[in-house]
Amino acid sequence: MEARNRGKPEPSTTTVVAQGRDVPGFSDILSTANKPRNAITKYSHRYDEQMDKRRRQASETVDKYYDLMTDFYEYGYGTSFHFAPVYSDKSFTECIKDYEHKVARSVRAKPGMELLDIGCGVGGPAREIAKFSGAKIIGLNCSKYQVKRAQMHTAKSNQEDSISYVEGDYCDIKFADNSFDGVYAIGATPHTRSHLVVYKEVCRVLKPGGYFVDSTWALTDKYDPNNPDHVRIKNEIEIGNALVELKRDKEIVEAARSSGLEVLEFKNLDLEADEPWYTFLHGRGCCSIQNFRSSAIGRMTTHSILTVLECMKLVPKGSTAVHSVLQIGANSLVESGKKNIYTTLLFIVTRKPLD
């Protein structure tokens, strides 16, 4: 492991240029396609490589993936790139916010605390948790593009005094030991090459008695590695979501225990909700723009429009290929949910021992 700078680094101050819009509209996501033509091919070919090489390149793969996909994510899902327990009397936005509040309560967030958000995306959860709890938050992200987006959104919400962002790898966190009152991750650790490495780093930077909450993705006991259909779905989830290798829930919890953290609680929160976790991904209804964009029908409509525009040479060649990767990821997630072989809502609450 490389030597660390044991002092706290200054938050990233990367200049934000041409990122001044809020949630992208359809015309904005076309800029995502304006990448080198072979970028999506290079990304996809990473999944033809041996597993040990995929693990070594995990951080770089995630960076390339989100460089291609971030604007599509914001267009379809807003600024919080995670799933949440779904309740029939709540909208997509309400479910997302409620879940972020649950994370805040579980990490014991309150004014005067400093939290670390590992794999912070474009900062949607950090902004909500800071507003809800009064805590200060540093977001850690390996994607330079997402850090720029997060800074822009945070400036727009006038939260720069309470939230900052650092570009970095959560497998090698550049903060001193015992730096943070609490740490959390929402939908971020599935990208890691090793949950154990991440959890050890979290344990190191947590203050004694501090809490770490991980909301992560996991294979369930119903996944059968000898079932070709299950294996296909697993592979498509990995390719479509920039994941190295999906793990079973029990493996992830054991990694948390082996890291030195005390596991206080773990459960599949989907089992407590009254609608499945993939509801909005599949489509509950199209009564709102948000529901339509994130639904299967909305994704197909977007894809069809991109196909026509690419044929007319109004967008760069490769636009539909970029969106196809997202389609693969979304459709395979819905399939996995319907077969109950996968959950995006494994909720783990841990604490660093006092001694």
N, C-alpha and C positions, 0 to 999 in steps of 0.2 A: 504493500500500500504506500502511496506517495506521502511524503511528509506534508503535514497540514500547517496552515497558518493558524495558530491557536488563538489569535485575536479575532474579534468579530470583523468581517469584511464590510466595507461600505456598500450599501445597496447599489445595485446596477443603475447607472445613469445613462444608459443607451438612449440616444436621441430618437424621438418618435417622429418619423417622416412618413407621410402618405398613409398614416394609420388613424387619422383623426375622426373617422366615422364611428358611430356607436355600433349596434348590431348590424352586420352587413345585410343589405338587400340583395336581390338576385343579380343586379348589375355588378355589385361589388365582388361577389364570389367568383366572377369570371376572371378577376385578377389572379386568383389562386392558380388558374390553369396556365397563366403566363410564366411558366417555369421551363427549364430545359426539357425538350421533348422526351428525353430518355429518363427523366427523374423518376417517374412512376415505375418504369421497367427496372431500374436499379433497385428501387425499394422492394418490389415483388421478388426479385432474384435473391434477396437476402434470405428468403424462406426456402430456397433450394440448398442452402449451405448446411454444413454439419452443425449439430446442436451446440457444441463447444464454441464454435465461431460465432453463432447467433448470440450466445451469452456474453461473449467478450464485446460484441458490438451493440449491446442492448441500448445504451444511452444514445449512441449515434443514430440507431434505427428510429428511436422515438423522436429524436430531433427532426430527422428527415420526414417522418410521417406527419408530424404536426405542422411543419413548414408547408406541406402540401394541403393538409386537411382542415386547418384551424378555421378558415373563413366559412367552409361548408358547415362545420360544427356550430359556429355562432349563428349562421343563417337558420339552421334547423332547430337548435336546442337552446339558444341564448348563451349566456356567459358562464353557466354552471354545467360542466361536462360530466355529469354523473347521474346515476339512477337514484330513485328514492322509493320508499314504501308508498303504494298507491291506494288511496281511499276514494270511494265512490262519490263522496260529497265534496271533494276538493279538486281544484284545477291542477294542471301541470305545474304552474308557478307556485301554487300553495304547497303542493307536495314537496317540491324542491326546497323551498324556504323552511318548511317544518323540519325537514331532515337535517338541514344545516344547523338549525337551532338545537336539535337533539345532539349533534356532534359537539356543539359549544357547551351544552350542559354536561355531557359525558366527560369532556376534558377539563371541566370545572373552570371554564373561562370566566373572568371577571375583570373589572377595571384594575389597572396596576400590573397586570400580568403581561408577559411577552410570550407569544406563541409562535411556533414554526409550522407552516403549512408546506408539507413536502409534496412536490408534484402539483403545484397550485393552479395549473392551467392559465386562463386569462384573468384569474382573480375573483371570479364570481362568488365562490364560497367565502373567501377571505373578507370581502367587502361586507357580506351579510353577517358573518360571525362577529366582525369588529363592531358593526352597528348594533347588533343584538346584545353583545356582552360588554362592550367598552374596553376590551383587551387590545393591545397592540400586536400586530402580526407581521412577520416576515415570510414572504412566499418564496419558495425555492423551486426552480424549474430549469430543466436542461435545454429547453427550446428558447433560443434568442428571440424568435418571432413572437412567441407567446408572452415573453417578458415585456416586449414593446407594447403589445395589446393590453396587457394587465396594467401597465403604467398609464396608458391613455385612458382606460376606463376609470381607474382610480383617481386620476386628475379631474375627470368629468364629474365624479361623485364627491369631490372635495374631501377625500379621505387620505391625502398624502401625509398628513401628520401622524396617522395611526397605522398605515400599511406601506411597506416597501417591498422590493423584489430583488432577488439575487439569482443570477444564472449559475447553475451548478448541478451536480449529480448527487442524488440522495444515497448512493452507495459509498460516497466519500464526501461527507458533509464538512465544509470548510468553516466550522465554528468550534470554539473551545469546548472542552468538557463542561458539563453542568451549566449550560448557557440559558436554557429555556424552562419556563414554568410549565409548559405543556406543548405537545406536538400532536398533529393530526394529519391524516391523509384520507382523501375521499376519491375513490376510484383511480388512484395513482399507482399503488404498489403492484397491480397485475403486470405492469410494464417491466418490472425488475428482473434482472438475471438471477437474483437470489433474495428471497424474503429474509433469510437469516442475516445476510450482510446488511440489509436496510435496517432491520430491527436492532442489530448491534450498534449501528451508528446512531439510531434514535435513542437507545439506552444511554449511550455515551454523552450526547448533548443535552439530555434531560437532567434537570435538577433532581436530587433525591426526593422521593415522594411525589414527583410530577407524573401526570397521566399522559398516555399516548393512546389515541383512538385511531383505528384503521378500519375504514369502510372499503372492503375489497371484493374482488370477484373470485369465485372458486367452483371447481367441479364438485358435484354432490355424490353421495353414495350410489345414486342411480346411474352414474356414468359407467359404461362397460367398455374397457379398452379392447375387447375382442369383438365388439359390435362395429362393423365397417361404417354404418351410418353415424354412430356416435363419434368415431374417429374423424370422419369427414367434417362434421360440424365443429369439432374441436380445432382442426386445422384451419378452417375458414374463419373462426373467431380470432385465432392468432394472427392470420394474415391481414384481416380486415380491421384489426385494432392495435397493431404494432406490439403484440405480446410475444415474449420469448417462448414460454412453455406454460400452459395452464396447469395449476396445481389443485389437488383435492383440499377441501376445507380442513381436514385433520392435519395435513402436512403443514399448512400455513399456521395453524394454531400451535403446533409443536415447534415450529421455527421461532415463534414469539416466546415460548417458554425457554427455549435453548439460548436465547439472546441475553438472558439475564433479567428480562422483564417479568413481572408477576401478572399472570393472566387472571383478570377478575371476572370477565364475562365474554362469552362468544355465542352468537346465535345468527341464524338466517332470518333476517327481519321480514323477508317476503312472506314467511309463514304467519306473520301477525297482521298483515294487511288484508283488505277484502277484495283487492284486484291484483293480478300478477304484475311483477316488476317491469315487464316488457309492454305494458298496456299502451303507453304513449308511443312507443316505438312501432307497435303494430297498428295503432290507430284506435282511439276511443271514439272519435268523432271529429268532424271538420268544422265545428261551430266557431273556431277561432283560427287566426293565422298561425299561431304557435302550434296548435294541434295538427293542422294540415301539413305544415312544413316537416314536422317530425314523424308523421305517419308514413306507412308503406305507400299509400296513394300519393302523398306529397313527394316522397323520394322518387317514385316512378315518373311523376310529372316533371320534376326538375331534370331528371335524366333524359327524358324525351326532348325537352327544350334544348338542353346542351347538345344532344345528338344532331338536331336540326341545325343549330347554329354552327356546329363544327363542320357539317356537310356544306354549309353556305360560306365557310371560311371566315365567319364573323368572330370566332374565338379560335385560339391556337389549337393545333392538332394535339391530341392527348387529353383534352378537357373531359371527355366522357370516361376516359380510362381512370382519371383521378376519382371521379364520382363513383365509378364501378367498384373501387376498393371499399368505399364507404357502404355501398349497397351490399357487398359480400358480408362485411362485418355486421351490419344491422340485421340482415335476413337470417344469418346463422345464429345471432343472439336470440332472435324470436323463436327459431326452431329449438334451440337448447332449452329455452324457458318452457315451451309447450311440452317438451319431453321430460322436464324436471331434472335434467342432468347438469344444470348450471345455474348459479345464482350470482347476481351482481350486488348482493346485499348481505354478504358475510360481515357482521359487525363485531369487532374485537376491541375490548376495553382492557388496557393494561396499565401498570404503574411501576415506576422505578423504585426498588426497595430503598428504605431510608439508610440502611447500613451497607 
